[in-house]
Amino acid sequence: MSSEQDQSDDQFGAARDIDRIDLRILRALQADGRISNLKLAETVHLSPTAVLERVKRLTRDGYILGYEARLNPAKLGAGMMVFIEVLLDRTAPDVMDNFKAAVQVRPEILECHLVAGGFDYLIKTRVADMPAYRALLASVIWSLPGVRETRTYAVMEEVKNTSALAL
C-alpha cells in the first residue's frame, strides 16, 4: 500500500488491524448473526478454533458491538417511523449535556444524533400512528431539556432499512 493510500485510509478511519479473513468473518456475521461457528468456519475456510479466536478478538477490539434480533415494528404496534429535527434554545455545553442525558433514558427514542446544519439534533422514533406520535411529542419530546423548536417528518415508505456496513 502506498503512503498516499495509508494517509487516505487514516483520514477516513479505515480498519488497519484486520485482514481480509476478518472482513469475511464480519460480512458473514453481519448477514447472519446466528450462524454457527462451524458454518462460519466453513464459510471463511478456517478451522472452527481459529474462527472462534478471531471472533473473540474482533469482539474484544470493538469491531463487533453485539448481536440482536431485528423485530417487526408493525407487528409490535410501532409501524410508523418518525424523524424529528430538534432545535435547542441554546447550544451551550450544559444545555446539550442535559438534553443528551434526558434522551438516553427515553426508550421511545431509538436514535438521536447531533448534526451540523440548521438544527441541533435528529431523533428517530417509532409509534403506532399519528395520535400516538402527538402524545409522544407532548409527553416526551417537548419535555426534553432545552427544546425550543421541532420539525416532524413522518415516513410514508421505508425504501431501504439496514444497519449493514459496506465491507
Phi and psi in radians as a Rosetta constraint file:
Dihedral C 1 N 2 CA 2 C 2 CIRCULARHARMONIC -1.310 0.35
Dihedral N 2 CA 2 C 2 N 3 CIRCULARHARMONIC 2.830 0.35
Dihedral C 2 N 3 CA 3 C 3 CIRCULARHARMONIC -1.082 0.35
Dihedral N 3 CA 3 C 3 N 4 CIRCULARHARMONIC -0.647 0.35
Dihedral C 3 N 4 CA 4 C 4 CIRCULARHARMONIC -1.102 0.35
Dihedral N 4 CA 4 C 4 N 5 CIRCULARHARMONIC -0.725 0.35
Dihedral C 4 N 5 CA 5 C 5 CIRCULARHARMONIC -1.166 0.35
Dihedral N 5 CA 5 C 5 N 6 CIRCULARHARMONIC -0.695 0.35
Dihedral C 5 N 6 CA 6 C 6 CIRCULARHARMONIC -0.999 0.35
Dihedral N 6 CA 6 C 6 N 7 CIRCULARHARMONIC -0.796 0.35
Dihedral C 6 N 7 CA 7 C 7 CIRCULARHARMONIC -1.129 0.35
Dihedral N 7 CA 7 C 7 N 8 CIRCULARHARMONIC -0.706 0.35
Dihedral C 7 N 8 CA 8 C 8 CIRCULARHARMONIC -1.105 0.35
Dihedral N 8 CA 8 C 8 N 9 CIRCULARHARMONIC -0.769 0.35
Dihedral C 8 N 9 CA 9 C 9 CIRCULARHARMONIC -1.094 0.35
Dihedral N 9 CA 9 C 9 N 10 CIRCULARHARMONIC -0.740 0.35
Dihedral C 9 N 10 CA 10 C 10 CIRCULARHARMONIC -1.118 0.35
Dihedral N 10 CA 10 C 10 N 11 CIRCULARHARMONIC -0.721 0.35
Dihedral C 10 N 11 CA 11 C 11 CIRCULARHARMONIC -1.061 0.35
Dihedral N 11 CA 11 C 11 N 12 CIRCULARHARMONIC -0.665 0.35
Dihedral C 11 N 12 CA 12 C 12 CIRCULARHARMONIC -1.747 0.35
Dihedral N 12 CA 12 C 12 N 13 CIRCULARHARMONIC 0.153 0.35
Dihedral C 12 N 13 CA 13 C 13 CIRCULARHARMONIC 1.280 0.35
Dihedral N 13 CA 13 C 13 N 14 CIRCULARHARMONIC 0.513 0.35
Dihedral C 13 N 14 CA 14 C 14 CIRCULARHARMONIC -1.133 0.35
Dihedral N 14 CA 14 C 14 N 15 CIRCULARHARMONIC 2.581 0.35
Dihedral C 14 N 15 CA 15 C 15 CIRCULARHARMONIC -1.192 0.35
Dihedral N 15 CA 15 C 15 N 16 CIRCULARHARMONIC 2.293 0.35
Dihedral C 15 N 16 CA 16 C 16 CIRCULARHARMONIC -2.030 0.35
Dihedral N 16 CA 16 C 16 N 17 CIRCULARHARMONIC -0.201 0.35
Dihedral C 16 N 17 CA 17 C 17 CIRCULARHARMONIC -1.826 0.35
Dihedral N 17 CA 17 C 17 N 18 CIRCULARHARMONIC 0.206 0.35
Dihedral C 17 N 18 CA 18 C 18 CIRCULARHARMONIC -2.190 0.35
Dihedral N 18 CA 18 C 18 N 19 CIRCULARHARMONIC 2.641 0.35
Dihedral C 18 N 19 CA 19 C 19 CIRCULARHARMONIC -1.864 0.35
Dihedral N 19 CA 19 C 19 N 20 CIRCULARHARMONIC -3.056 0.35
Dihedral C 19 N 20 CA 20 C 20 CIRCULARHARMONIC -1.184 0.35
Dihedral N 20 CA 20 C 20 N 21 CIRCULARHARMONIC -0.481 0.35
Dihedral C 20 N 21 CA 21 C 21 CIRCULARHARMONIC -1.200 0.35
Dihedral N 21 CA 21 C 21 N 22 CIRCULARHARMONIC -0.735 0.35
Dihedral C 21 N 22 CA 22 C 22 CIRCULARHARMONIC -1.024 0.35
Dihedral N 22 CA 22 C 22 N 23 CIRCULARHARMONIC -0.740 0.35
Dihedral C 22 N 23 CA 23 C 23 CIRCULARHARMONIC -1.097 0.35
Dihedral N 23 CA 23 C 23 N 24 CIRCULARHARMONIC -0.680 0.35
Dihedral C 23 N 24 CA 24 C 24 CIRCULARHARMONIC -1.128 0.35
Dihedral N 24 CA 24 C 24 N 25 CIRCULARHARMONIC -0.690 0.35
Dihedral C 24 N 25 CA 25 C 25 CIRCULARHARMONIC -1.083 0.35
Dihedral N 25 CA 25 C 25 N 26 CIRCULARHARMONIC -0.821 0.35
Dihedral C 25 N 26 CA 26 C 26 CIRCULARHARMONIC -1.088 0.35
Dihedral N 26 CA 26 C 26 N 27 CIRCULARHARMONIC -0.726 0.35
Dihedral C 26 N 27 CA 27 C 27 CIRCULARHARMONIC -1.060 0.35
Dihedral N 27 CA 27 C 27 N 28 CIRCULARHARMONIC -0.799 0.35
Dihedral C 27 N 28 CA 28 C 28 CIRCULARHARMONIC -1.131 0.35
Dihedral N 28 CA 28 C 28 N 29 CIRCULARHARMONIC -0.756 0.35
Dihedral C 28 N 29 CA 29 C 29 CIRCULARHARMONIC -1.185 0.35
Dihedral N 29 CA 29 C 29 N 30 CIRCULARHARMONIC -0.615 0.35
Dihedral C 29 N 30 CA 30 C 30 CIRCULARHARMONIC -1.167 0.35
Dihedral N 30 CA 30 C 30 N 31 CIRCULARHARMONIC -0.617 0.35
Dihedral C 30 N 31 CA 31 C 31 CIRCULARHARMONIC -1.304 0.35
Dihedral N 31 CA 31 C 31 N 32 CIRCULARHARMONIC -0.594 0.35
Dihedral C 31 N 32 CA 32 C 32 CIRCULARHARMONIC -2.626 0.35
Dihedral N 32 CA 32 C 32 N 33 CIRCULARHARMONIC 1.647 0.35
Dihedral C 32 N 33 CA 33 C 33 CIRCULARHARMONIC -1.180 0.35
Dihedral N 33 CA 33 C 33 N 34 CIRCULARHARMONIC -0.223 0.35
Dihedral C 33 N 34 CA 34 C 34 CIRCULARHARMONIC -1.733 0.35
Dihedral N 34 CA 34 C 34 N 35 CIRCULARHARMONIC 0.114 0.35
Dihedral C 34 N 35 CA 35 C 35 CIRCULARHARMONIC -1.030 0.35
Dihedral N 35 CA 35 C 35 N 36 CIRCULARHARMONIC 2.405 0.35
Dihedral C 35 N 36 CA 36 C 36 CIRCULARHARMONIC -1.249 0.35
Dihedral N 36 CA 36 C 36 N 37 CIRCULARHARMONIC 2.734 0.35
Dihedral C 36 N 37 CA 37 C 37 CIRCULARHARMONIC -1.064 0.35
Dihedral N 37 CA 37 C 37 N 38 CIRCULARHARMONIC -0.660 0.35
Dihedral C 37 N 38 CA 38 C 38 CIRCULARHARMONIC -1.116 0.35
Dihedral N 38 CA 38 C 38 N 39 CIRCULARHARMONIC -0.803 0.35
Dihedral C 38 N 39 CA 39 C 39 CIRCULARHARMONIC -1.154 0.35
Dihedral N 39 CA 39 C 39 N 40 CIRCULARHARMONIC -0.682 0.35
Dihedral C 39 N 40 CA 40 C 40 CIRCULARHARMONIC -1.075 0.35
Dihedral N 40 CA 40 C 40 N 41 CIRCULARHARMONIC -0.750 0.35
Dihedral C 40 N 41 CA 41 C 41 CIRCULARHARMONIC -1.075 0.35
Dihedral N 41 CA 41 C 41 N 42 CIRCULARHARMONIC -0.737 0.35
Dihedral C 41 N 42 CA 42 C 42 CIRCULARHARMONIC -1.107 0.35
Dihedral N 42 CA 42 C 42 N 43 CIRCULARHARMONIC -0.710 0.35
Dihedral C 42 N 43 CA 43 C 43 CIRCULARHARMONIC -1.100 0.35
Dihedral N 43 CA 43 C 43 N 44 CIRCULARHARMONIC -0.697 0.35
Dihedral C 43 N 44 CA 44 C 44 CIRCULARHARMONIC -1.767 0.35
Dihedral N 44 CA 44 C 44 N 45 CIRCULARHARMONIC 0.062 0.35
Dihedral C 44 N 45 CA 45 C 45 CIRCULARHARMONIC 1.092 0.35
Dihedral N 45 CA 45 C 45 N 46 CIRCULARHARMONIC 0.827 0.35
Dihedral C 45 N 46 CA 46 C 46 CIRCULARHARMONIC -2.306 0.35
Dihedral N 46 CA 46 C 46 N 47 CIRCULARHARMONIC 2.953 0.35
Dihedral C 46 N 47 CA 47 C 47 CIRCULARHARMONIC -1.293 0.35
Dihedral N 47 CA 47 C 47 N 48 CIRCULARHARMONIC 2.675 0.35
Dihedral C 47 N 48 CA 48 C 48 CIRCULARHARMONIC -0.981 0.35
Dihedral N 48 CA 48 C 48 N 49 CIRCULARHARMONIC -0.664 0.35
Dihedral C 48 N 49 CA 49 C 49 CIRCULARHARMONIC -1.121 0.35
Dihedral N 49 CA 49 C 49 N 50 CIRCULARHARMONIC -0.790 0.35
Dihedral C 49 N 50 CA 50 C 50 CIRCULARHARMONIC -1.107 0.35
Dihedral N 50 CA 50 C 50 N 51 CIRCULARHARMONIC -0.723 0.35
Dihedral C 50 N 51 CA 51 C 51 CIRCULARHARMONIC -1.129 0.35
Dihedral N 51 CA 51 C 51 N 52 CIRCULARHARMONIC -0.776 0.35
Dihedral C 51 N 52 CA 52 C 52 CIRCULARHARMONIC -1.041 0.35
Dihedral N 52 CA 52 C 52 N 53 CIRCULARHARMONIC -0.731 0.35
Dihedral C 52 N 53 CA 53 C 53 CIRCULARHARMONIC -1.140 0.35
Dihedral N 53 CA 53 C 53 N 54 CIRCULARHARMONIC -0.688 0.35
Dihedral C 53 N 54 CA 54 C 54 CIRCULARHARMONIC -1.152 0.35
Dihedral N 54 CA 54 C 54 N 55 CIRCULARHARMONIC -0.740 0.35
Dihedral C 54 N 55 CA 55 C 55 CIRCULARHARMONIC -1.112 0.35
Dihedral N 55 CA 55 C 55 N 56 CIRCULARHARMONIC -0.720 0.35
Dihedral C 55 N 56 CA 56 C 56 CIRCULARHARMONIC -1.052 0.35
Dihedral N 56 CA 56 C 56 N 57 CIRCULARHARMONIC -0.764 0.35
Dihedral C 56 N 57 CA 57 C 57 CIRCULARHARMONIC -1.153 0.35
Dihedral N 57 CA 57 C 57 N 58 CIRCULARHARMONIC -0.762 0.35
Dihedral C 57 N 58 CA 58 C 58 CIRCULARHARMONIC -1.094 0.35
Dihedral N 58 CA 58 C 58 N 59 CIRCULARHARMONIC -0.601 0.35
Dihedral C 58 N 59 CA 59 C 59 CIRCULARHARMONIC -1.265 0.35
Dihedral N 59 CA 59 C 59 N 60 CIRCULARHARMONIC -0.840 0.35
Dihedral C 59 N 60 CA 60 C 60 CIRCULARHARMONIC -1.039 0.35
Dihedral N 60 CA 60 C 60 N 61 CIRCULARHARMONIC -0.662 0.35
Dihedral C 60 N 61 CA 61 C 61 CIRCULARHARMONIC -1.468 0.35
Dihedral N 61 CA 61 C 61 N 62 CIRCULARHARMONIC 0.016 0.35
Dihedral C 61 N 62 CA 62 C 62 CIRCULARHARMONIC 1.532 0.35
Dihedral N 62 CA 62 C 62 N 63 CIRCULARHARMONIC 0.128 0.35
Dihedral C 62 N 63 CA 63 C 63 CIRCULARHARMONIC -1.296 0.35
Dihedral N 63 CA 63 C 63 N 64 CIRCULARHARMONIC -0.616 0.35
Dihedral C 63 N 64 CA 64 C 64 CIRCULARHARMONIC -1.839 0.35
Dihedral N 64 CA 64 C 64 N 65 CIRCULARHARMONIC 2.073 0.35
Dihedral C 64 N 65 CA 65 C 65 CIRCULARHARMONIC -1.570 0.35
Dihedral N 65 CA 65 C 65 N 66 CIRCULARHARMONIC -0.382 0.35
Dihedral C 65 N 66 CA 66 C 66 CIRCULARHARMONIC 2.738 0.35
Dihedral N 66 CA 66 C 66 N 67 CIRCULARHARMONIC -3.025 0.35
Dihedral C 66 N 67 CA 67 C 67 CIRCULARHARMONIC -2.325 0.35
Dihedral N 67 CA 67 C 67 N 68 CIRCULARHARMONIC 2.504 0.35
Dihedral C 67 N 68 CA 68 C 68 CIRCULARHARMONIC -2.694 0.35
Dihedral N 68 CA 68 C 68 N 69 CIRCULARHARMONIC 2.757 0.35
Dihedral C 68 N 69 CA 69 C 69 CIRCULARHARMONIC -1.523 0.35
Dihedral N 69 CA 69 C 69 N 70 CIRCULARHARMONIC 2.442 0.35
Dihedral C 69 N 70 CA 70 C 70 CIRCULARHARMONIC -1.554 0.35
Dihedral N 70 CA 70 C 70 N 71 CIRCULARHARMONIC 2.062 0.35
Dihedral C 70 N 71 CA 71 C 71 CIRCULARHARMONIC -1.677 0.35
Dihedral N 71 CA 71 C 71 N 72 CIRCULARHARMONIC 2.715 0.35
Dihedral C 71 N 72 CA 72 C 72 CIRCULARHARMONIC -1.531 0.35
Dihedral N 72 CA 72 C 72 N 73 CIRCULARHARMONIC 1.844 0.35
Dihedral C 72 N 73 CA 73 C 73 CIRCULARHARMONIC -1.046 0.35
Dihedral N 73 CA 73 C 73 N 74 CIRCULARHARMONIC -0.655 0.35
Dihedral C 73 N 74 CA 74 C 74 CIRCULARHARMONIC -1.106 0.35
Dihedral N 74 CA 74 C 74 N 75 CIRCULARHARMONIC -0.681 0.35
Dihedral C 74 N 75 CA 75 C 75 CIRCULARHARMONIC -1.261 0.35
Dihedral N 75 CA 75 C 75 N 76 CIRCULARHARMONIC -0.302 0.35
Dihedral C 75 N 76 CA 76 C 76 CIRCULARHARMONIC -1.900 0.35
Dihedral N 76 CA 76 C 76 N 77 CIRCULARHARMONIC 0.334 0.35
Dihedral C 76 N 77 CA 77 C 77 CIRCULARHARMONIC 1.309 0.35
Dihedral N 77 CA 77 C 77 N 78 CIRCULARHARMONIC 0.442 0.35
Dihedral C 77 N 78 CA 78 C 78 CIRCULARHARMONIC -2.364 0.35
Dihedral N 78 CA 78 C 78 N 79 CIRCULARHARMONIC 0.810 0.35
Dihedral C 78 N 79 CA 79 C 79 CIRCULARHARMONIC -1.325 0.35
Dihedral N 79 CA 79 C 79 N 80 CIRCULARHARMONIC -0.254 0.35
Dihedral C 79 N 80 CA 80 C 80 CIRCULARHARMONIC -1.762 0.35
Dihedral N 80 CA 80 C 80 N 81 CIRCULARHARMONIC 2.065 0.35
Dihedral C 80 N 81 CA 81 C 81 CIRCULARHARMONIC -1.635 0.35
Dihedral N 81 CA 81 C 81 N 82 CIRCULARHARMONIC 2.421 0.35
Dihedral C 81 N 82 CA 82 C 82 CIRCULARHARMONIC -2.352 0.35
Dihedral N 82 CA 82 C 82 N 83 CIRCULARHARMONIC 2.380 0.35
Dihedral C 82 N 83 CA 83 C 83 CIRCULARHARMONIC -1.895 0.35
Dihedral N 83 CA 83 C 83 N 84 CIRCULARHARMONIC 2.448 0.35
Dihedral C 83 N 84 CA 84 C 84 CIRCULARHARMONIC -2.261 0.35
Dihedral N 84 CA 84 C 84 N 85 CIRCULARHARMONIC 2.111 0.35
Dihedral C 84 N 85 CA 85 C 85 CIRCULARHARMONIC -1.394 0.35
Dihedral N 85 CA 85 C 85 N 86 CIRCULARHARMONIC 2.341 0.35
Dihedral C 85 N 86 CA 86 C 86 CIRCULARHARMONIC -2.145 0.35
Dihedral N 86 CA 86 C 86 N 87 CIRCULARHARMONIC 2.202 0.35
Dihedral C 86 N 87 CA 87 C 87 CIRCULARHARMONIC -1.903 0.35
Dihedral N 87 CA 87 C 87 N 88 CIRCULARHARMONIC 2.168 0.35
Dihedral C 87 N 88 CA 88 C 88 CIRCULARHARMONIC -1.457 0.35
Dihedral N 88 CA 88 C 88 N 89 CIRCULARHARMONIC 2.761 0.35
Dihedral C 88 N 89 CA 89 C 89 CIRCULARHARMONIC -1.230 0.35
Dihedral N 89 CA 89 C 89 N 90 CIRCULARHARMONIC -0.521 0.35
Dihedral C 89 N 90 CA 90 C 90 CIRCULARHARMONIC -2.550 0.35
Dihedral N 90 CA 90 C 90 N 91 CIRCULARHARMONIC 2.633 0.35
Dihedral C 90 N 91 CA 91 C 91 CIRCULARHARMONIC -1.858 0.35
Dihedral N 91 CA 91 C 91 N 92 CIRCULARHARMONIC 0.641 0.35
Dihedral C 91 N 92 CA 92 C 92 CIRCULARHARMONIC -1.286 0.35
Dihedral N 92 CA 92 C 92 N 93 CIRCULARHARMONIC 2.620 0.35
Dihedral C 92 N 93 CA 93 C 93 CIRCULARHARMONIC -0.938 0.35
Dihedral N 93 CA 93 C 93 N 94 CIRCULARHARMONIC -0.694 0.35
Dihedral C 93 N 94 CA 94 C 94 CIRCULARHARMONIC -1.165 0.35
Dihedral N 94 CA 94 C 94 N 95 CIRCULARHARMONIC -0.683 0.35
Dihedral C 94 N 95 CA 95 C 95 CIRCULARHARMONIC -1.136 0.35
Dihedral N 95 CA 95 C 95 N 96 CIRCULARHARMONIC -0.785 0.35
Dihedral C 95 N 96 CA 96 C 96 CIRCULARHARMONIC -1.151 0.35
Dihedral N 96 CA 96 C 96 N 97 CIRCULARHARMONIC -0.726 0.35
Dihedral C 96 N 97 CA 97 C 97 CIRCULARHARMONIC -1.098 0.35
Dihedral N 97 CA 97 C 97 N 98 CIRCULARHARMONIC -0.738 0.35
Dihedral C 97 N 98 CA 98 C 98 CIRCULARHARMONIC -1.119 0.35
Dihedral N 98 CA 98 C 98 N 99 CIRCULARHARMONIC -0.726 0.35
Dihedral C 98 N 99 CA 99 C 99 CIRCULARHARMONIC -1.086 0.35
Dihedral N 99 CA 99 C 99 N 100 CIRCULARHARMONIC -0.863 0.35
Dihedral C 99 N 100 CA 100 C 100 CIRCULARHARMONIC -1.060 0.35
Dihedral N 100 CA 100 C 100 N 101 CIRCULARHARMONIC -0.720 0.35
Dihedral C 100 N 101 CA 101 C 101 CIRCULARHARMONIC -1.116 0.35
Dihedral N 101 CA 101 C 101 N 102 CIRCULARHARMONIC -0.711 0.35
Dihedral C 101 N 102 CA 102 C 102 CIRCULARHARMONIC -1.177 0.35
Dihedral N 102 CA 102 C 102 N 103 CIRCULARHARMONIC -0.660 0.35
Dihedral C 102 N 103 CA 103 C 103 CIRCULARHARMONIC -1.128 0.35
Dihedral N 103 CA 103 C 103 N 104 CIRCULARHARMONIC -0.669 0.35
Dihedral C 103 N 104 CA 104 C 104 CIRCULARHARMONIC -1.014 0.35
Dihedral N 104 CA 104 C 104 N 105 CIRCULARHARMONIC -0.548 0.35
Dihedral C 104 N 105 CA 105 C 105 CIRCULARHARMONIC -1.677 0.35
Dihedral N 105 CA 105 C 105 N 106 CIRCULARHARMONIC 0.091 0.35
Dihedral C 105 N 106 CA 106 C 106 CIRCULARHARMONIC -1.755 0.35
Dihedral N 106 CA 106 C 106 N 107 CIRCULARHARMONIC 1.814 0.35
Dihedral C 106 N 107 CA 107 C 107 CIRCULARHARMONIC -1.145 0.35
Dihedral N 107 CA 107 C 107 N 108 CIRCULARHARMONIC -0.347 0.35
Dihedral C 107 N 108 CA 108 C 108 CIRCULARHARMONIC -1.196 0.35
Dihedral N 108 CA 108 C 108 N 109 CIRCULARHARMONIC -0.415 0.35
Dihedral C 108 N 109 CA 109 C 109 CIRCULARHARMONIC -1.571 0.35
Dihedral N 109 CA 109 C 109 N 110 CIRCULARHARMONIC 1.953 0.35
Dihedral C 109 N 110 CA 110 C 110 CIRCULARHARMONIC -1.393 0.35
Dihedral N 110 CA 110 C 110 N 111 CIRCULARHARMONIC -0.700 0.35
Dihedral C 110 N 111 CA 111 C 111 CIRCULARHARMONIC -2.512 0.35
Dihedral N 111 CA 111 C 111 N 112 CIRCULARHARMONIC 2.608 0.35
Dihedral C 111 N 112 CA 112 C 112 CIRCULARHARMONIC -2.577 0.35
Dihedral N 112 CA 112 C 112 N 113 CIRCULARHARMONIC 2.207 0.35
Dihedral C 112 N 113 CA 113 C 113 CIRCULARHARMONIC -2.236 0.35
Dihedral N 113 CA 113 C 113 N 114 CIRCULARHARMONIC 2.280 0.35
Dihedral C 113 N 114 CA 114 C 114 CIRCULARHARMONIC -1.312 0.35
Dihedral N 114 CA 114 C 114 N 115 CIRCULARHARMONIC 2.221 0.35
Dihedral C 114 N 115 CA 115 C 115 CIRCULARHARMONIC -2.200 0.35
Dihedral N 115 CA 115 C 115 N 116 CIRCULARHARMONIC 2.763 0.35
Dihedral C 115 N 116 CA 116 C 116 CIRCULARHARMONIC -1.609 0.35
Dihedral N 116 CA 116 C 116 N 117 CIRCULARHARMONIC 2.469 0.35
Dihedral C 116 N 117 CA 117 C 117 CIRCULARHARMONIC 2.397 0.35
Dihedral N 117 CA 117 C 117 N 118 CIRCULARHARMONIC -2.604 0.35
Dihedral C 117 N 118 CA 118 C 118 CIRCULARHARMONIC -1.435 0.35
Dihedral N 118 CA 118 C 118 N 119 CIRCULARHARMONIC -0.027 0.35
Dihedral C 118 N 119 CA 119 C 119 CIRCULARHARMONIC -2.518 0.35
Dihedral N 119 CA 119 C 119 N 120 CIRCULARHARMONIC 3.080 0.35
Dihedral C 119 N 120 CA 120 C 120 CIRCULARHARMONIC -1.719 0.35
Dihedral N 120 CA 120 C 120 N 121 CIRCULARHARMONIC -0.803 0.35
Dihedral C 120 N 121 CA 121 C 121 CIRCULARHARMONIC -2.279 0.35
Dihedral N 121 CA 121 C 121 N 122 CIRCULARHARMONIC 2.598 0.35
Dihedral C 121 N 122 CA 122 C 122 CIRCULARHARMONIC -2.054 0.35
Dihedral N 122 CA 122 C 122 N 123 CIRCULARHARMONIC 2.126 0.35
Dihedral C 122 N 123 CA 123 C 123 CIRCULARHARMONIC -1.889 0.35
Dihedral N 123 CA 123 C 123 N 124 CIRCULARHARMONIC 2.467 0.35
Dihedral C 123 N 124 CA 124 C 124 CIRCULARHARMONIC -2.049 0.35
Dihedral N 124 CA 124 C 124 N 125 CIRCULARHARMONIC 2.328 0.35
Dihedral C 124 N 125 CA 125 C 125 CIRCULARHARMONIC -2.508 0.35
Dihedral N 125 CA 125 C 125 N 126 CIRCULARHARMONIC 2.919 0.35
Dihedral C 125 N 126 CA 126 C 126 CIRCULARHARMONIC -2.327 0.35
Dihedral N 126 CA 126 C 126 N 127 CIRCULARHARMONIC 2.400 0.35
Dihedral C 126 N 127 CA 127 C 127 CIRCULARHARMONIC -2.438 0.35
Dihedral N 127 CA 127 C 127 N 128 CIRCULARHARMONIC 3.020 0.35
Dihedral C 127 N 128 CA 128 C 128 CIRCULARHARMONIC -1.249 0.35
Dihedral N 128 CA 128 C 128 N 129 CIRCULARHARMONIC -0.759 0.35
Dihedral C 128 N 129 CA 129 C 129 CIRCULARHARMONIC -2.890 0.35
Dihedral N 129 CA 129 C 129 N 130 CIRCULARHARMONIC -3.081 0.35
Dihedral C 129 N 130 CA 130 C 130 CIRCULARHARMONIC -1.120 0.35
Dihedral N 130 CA 130 C 130 N 131 CIRCULARHARMONIC -0.720 0.35
Dihedral C 130 N 131 CA 131 C 131 CIRCULARHARMONIC -1.040 0.35
Dihedral N 131 CA 131 C 131 N 132 CIRCULARHARMONIC -0.663 0.35
Dihedral C 131 N 132 CA 132 C 132 CIRCULARHARMONIC -1.155 0.35
Dihedral N 132 CA 132 C 132 N 133 CIRCULARHARMONIC -0.649 0.35
Dihedral C 132 N 133 CA 133 C 133 CIRCULARHARMONIC -1.146 0.35
Dihedral N 133 CA 133 C 133 N 134 CIRCULARHARMONIC -0.769 0.35
Dihedral C 133 N 134 CA 134 C 134 CIRCULARHARMONIC -1.030 0.35
Dihedral N 134 CA 134 C 134 N 135 CIRCULARHARMONIC -0.685 0.35
Dihedral C 134 N 135 CA 135 C 135 CIRCULARHARMONIC -1.148 0.35
Dihedral N 135 CA 135 C 135 N 136 CIRCULARHARMONIC -0.741 0.35
Dihedral C 135 N 136 CA 136 C 136 CIRCULARHARMONIC -1.094 0.35
Dihedral N 136 CA 136 C 136 N 137 CIRCULARHARMONIC -0.771 0.35
Dihedral C 136 N 137 CA 137 C 137 CIRCULARHARMONIC -1.015 0.35
Dihedral N 137 CA 137 C 137 N 138 CIRCULARHARMONIC -0.810 0.35
Dihedral C 137 N 138 CA 138 C 138 CIRCULARHARMONIC -1.226 0.35
Dihedral N 138 CA 138 C 138 N 139 CIRCULARHARMONIC -0.741 0.35
Dihedral C 138 N 139 CA 139 C 139 CIRCULARHARMONIC -1.579 0.35
Dihedral N 139 CA 139 C 139 N 140 CIRCULARHARMONIC -0.437 0.35
Dihedral C 139 N 140 CA 140 C 140 CIRCULARHARMONIC -2.014 0.35
Dihedral N 140 CA 140 C 140 N 141 CIRCULARHARMONIC -1.060 0.35
Dihedral C 140 N 141 CA 141 C 141 CIRCULARHARMONIC -1.093 0.35
Dihedral N 141 CA 141 C 141 N 142 CIRCULARHARMONIC -0.849 0.35
Dihedral C 141 N 142 CA 142 C 142 CIRCULARHARMONIC -1.235 0.35
Dihedral N 142 CA 142 C 142 N 143 CIRCULARHARMONIC -0.266 0.35
Dihedral C 142 N 143 CA 143 C 143 CIRCULARHARMONIC -1.547 0.35
Dihedral N 143 CA 143 C 143 N 144 CIRCULARHARMONIC -0.122 0.35
Dihedral C 143 N 144 CA 144 C 144 CIRCULARHARMONIC -1.163 0.35
Dihedral N 144 CA 144 C 144 N 145 CIRCULARHARMONIC 2.453 0.35
Dihedral C 144 N 145 CA 145 C 145 CIRCULARHARMONIC -1.116 0.35
Dihedral N 145 CA 145 C 145 N 146 CIRCULARHARMONIC 2.354 0.35
Dihedral C 145 N 146 CA 146 C 146 CIRCULARHARMONIC 1.487 0.35
Dihedral N 146 CA 146 C 146 N 147 CIRCULARHARMONIC 0.002 0.35
Dihedral C 146 N 147 CA 147 C 147 CIRCULARHARMONIC -1.244 0.35
Dihedral N 147 CA 147 C 147 N 148 CIRCULARHARMONIC 2.145 0.35
Dihedral C 147 N 148 CA 148 C 148 CIRCULARHARMONIC -1.796 0.35
Dihedral N 148 CA 148 C 148 N 149 CIRCULARHARMONIC -0.667 0.35
Dihedral C 148 N 149 CA 149 C 149 CIRCULARHARMONIC -2.666 0.35
Dihedral N 149 CA 149 C 149 N 150 CIRCULARHARMONIC 2.565 0.35
Dihedral C 149 N 150 CA 150 C 150 CIRCULARHARMONIC -2.333 0.35
Dihedral N 150 CA 150 C 150 N 151 CIRCULARHARMONIC 2.707 0.35
Dihedral C 150 N 151 CA 151 C 151 CIRCULARHARMONIC -2.313 0.35
Dihedral N 151 CA 151 C 151 N 152 CIRCULARHARMONIC 2.363 0.35
Dihedral C 151 N 152 CA 152 C 152 CIRCULARHARMONIC -1.906 0.35
Dihedral N 152 CA 152 C 152 N 153 CIRCULARHARMONIC 2.426 0.35
Dihedral C 152 N 153 CA 153 C 153 CIRCULARHARMONIC -2.255 0.35
Dihedral N 153 CA 153 C 153 N 154 CIRCULARHARMONIC 1.802 0.35
Dihedral C 153 N 154 CA 154 C 154 CIRCULARHARMONIC -1.446 0.35
Dihedral N 154 CA 154 C 154 N 155 CIRCULARHARMONIC 2.295 0.35
Dihedral C 154 N 155 CA 155 C 155 CIRCULARHARMONIC -1.377 0.35
Dihedral N 155 CA 155 C 155 N 156 CIRCULARHARMONIC 2.196 0.35
Dihedral C 155 N 156 CA 156 C 156 CIRCULARHARMONIC -1.535 0.35
Dihedral N 156 CA 156 C 156 N 157 CIRCULARHARMONIC -0.569 0.35
Dihedral C 156 N 157 CA 157 C 157 CIRCULARHARMONIC -2.695 0.35
Dihedral N 157 CA 157 C 157 N 158 CIRCULARHARMONIC 2.270 0.35
Dihedral C 157 N 158 CA 158 C 158 CIRCULARHARMONIC -1.455 0.35
Dihedral N 158 CA 158 C 158 N 159 CIRCULARHARMONIC 1.901 0.35
Dihedral C 158 N 159 CA 159 C 159 CIRCULARHARMONIC -1.413 0.35
Dihedral N 159 CA 159 C 159 N 160 CIRCULARHARMONIC -0.664 0.35
Dihedral C 159 N 160 CA 160 C 160 CIRCULARHARMONIC -2.620 0.35
Dihedral N 160 CA 160 C 160 N 161 CIRCULARHARMONIC 2.336 0.35
Dihedral C 160 N 161 CA 161 C 161 CIRCULARHARMONIC -2.475 0.35
Dihedral N 161 CA 161 C 161 N 162 CIRCULARHARMONIC 1.801 0.35
Dihedral C 161 N 162 CA 162 C 162 CIRCULARHARMONIC -2.579 0.35
Dihedral N 162 CA 162 C 162 N 163 CIRCULARHARMONIC 2.672 0.35
Dihedral C 162 N 163 CA 163 C 163 CIRCULARHARMONIC -1.962 0.35
Dihedral N 163 CA 163 C 163 N 164 CIRCULARHARMONIC 0.082 0.35
Dihedral C 163 N 164 CA 164 C 164 CIRCULARHARMONIC -1.217 0.35
Dihedral N 164 CA 164 C 164 N 165 CIRCULARHARMONIC 2.313 0.35
Dihedral C 164 N 165 CA 165 C 165 CIRCULARHARMONIC -1.557 0.35
Dihedral N 165 CA 165 C 165 N 166 CIRCULARHARMONIC 2.545 0.35
Dihedral C 165 N 166 CA 166 C 166 CIRCULARHARMONIC -1.323 0.35
Dihedral N 166 CA 166 C 166 N 167 CIRCULARHARMONIC 1.938 0.35
